[in-house]
Amino acid sequence: MRTIEHIWAAISLDPEDQTEGVCAVLVGQNWMPLIAADEERLLWLEQMAEGISTARNMEIKIVEFSHSGVLRTIKPEIKQ
């Protein structure tokens, strides 16, 4: 069984108010946040972040989160 031990995210900094935000890319008709939970997707995330950095002329950080705690467990409703 594979478990998630790390999550990586591409973070940008708004030059006007210094607010951090998670970068996203348009995939089809949906915006996908640049977040990865395995090293294979991390490589893709880095490539996308590099493209955004060049296109927007802005610095982007790849950050790692490795502390986890269960906020809530949601179980399916039993339908009769």
C-alpha positions as CSV (number, residue, x, y, z in Angstrom):
1,M,0.0,0.0,0.0
2,R,1.3,3.4,-0.9
3,T,0.8,6.3,1.5
4,I,1.4,10.0,1.0
5,E,4.4,11.1,3.0
6,H,5.1,14.4,1.3
7,I,3.1,17.0,-0.7
8,W,4.9,19.5,-2.8
9,A,3.3,22.7,-4.2
10,A,4.4,25.5,-6.5
11,I,4.0,28.8,-4.7
12,S,4.1,32.3,-6.2
13,L,4.3,35.6,-4.5
14,D,1.9,38.5,-5.6
15,P,4.2,41.5,-6.2
16,E,1.5,43.9,-5.1
17,D,0.6,42.7,-1.7
18,Q,3.2,39.9,-1.0
19,T,0.4,37.3,-0.7
20,E,1.5,33.7,-1.4
21,G,-0.7,31.6,-3.7
22,V,-0.6,28.1,-5.2
23,C,0.1,28.1,-8.9
24,A,-2.2,26.4,-11.3
25,V,-2.4,25.4,-14.9
26,L,-5.4,25.1,-17.2
27,V,-5.9,21.4,-18.2
28,G,-8.8,21.2,-20.7
29,Q,-11.5,23.4,-19.1
30,N,-10.3,23.0,-15.5
31,W,-7.7,24.7,-13.5
32,M,-5.4,22.2,-11.8
33,P,-3.3,23.4,-8.8
34,L,0.3,22.6,-9.0
35,I,0.4,20.1,-6.1
36,A,2.2,16.7,-6.2
37,A,2.0,13.8,-3.8
38,D,4.7,11.6,-5.5
39,E,8.0,12.2,-7.2
40,E,6.7,11.4,-10.7
41,R,4.2,14.2,-10.5
42,L,6.8,16.4,-8.8
43,L,8.9,16.4,-12.0
44,W,5.8,17.5,-14.0
45,L,5.0,20.1,-11.4
46,E,8.6,21.5,-11.7
47,Q,8.3,21.7,-15.5
48,M,5.0,23.5,-15.3
49,A,6.3,25.9,-12.7
50,E,9.4,26.7,-14.9
51,G,7.0,27.6,-17.7
52,I,4.9,29.9,-15.5
53,S,8.1,31.5,-14.1
54,T,9.3,32.3,-17.6
55,A,6.0,33.4,-19.0
56,R,5.1,35.6,-16.0
57,N,8.7,36.7,-15.3
58,M,8.2,35.8,-11.6
59,E,9.9,33.7,-9.0
60,I,8.2,30.5,-8.0
61,K,9.1,28.3,-5.0
62,I,8.6,24.6,-4.8
63,V,7.7,23.9,-1.2
64,E,7.4,20.6,0.6
65,F,4.9,19.7,3.4
66,S,5.7,16.6,5.3
67,H,3.7,16.9,8.6
68,S,0.4,15.3,8.4
69,G,-2.6,15.1,10.7
70,V,-6.1,13.9,9.9
71,L,-8.4,16.9,10.1
72,R,-11.5,14.9,9.3
73,T,-12.5,11.4,7.9
74,I,-15.5,11.4,5.7
75,K,-17.3,8.1,5.3
76,P,-19.8,7.4,2.6
77,E,-23.5,7.5,3.5
78,I,-25.2,4.1,3.5
79,K,-28.0,4.2,0.9
80,Q,-30.9,1.9,1.4
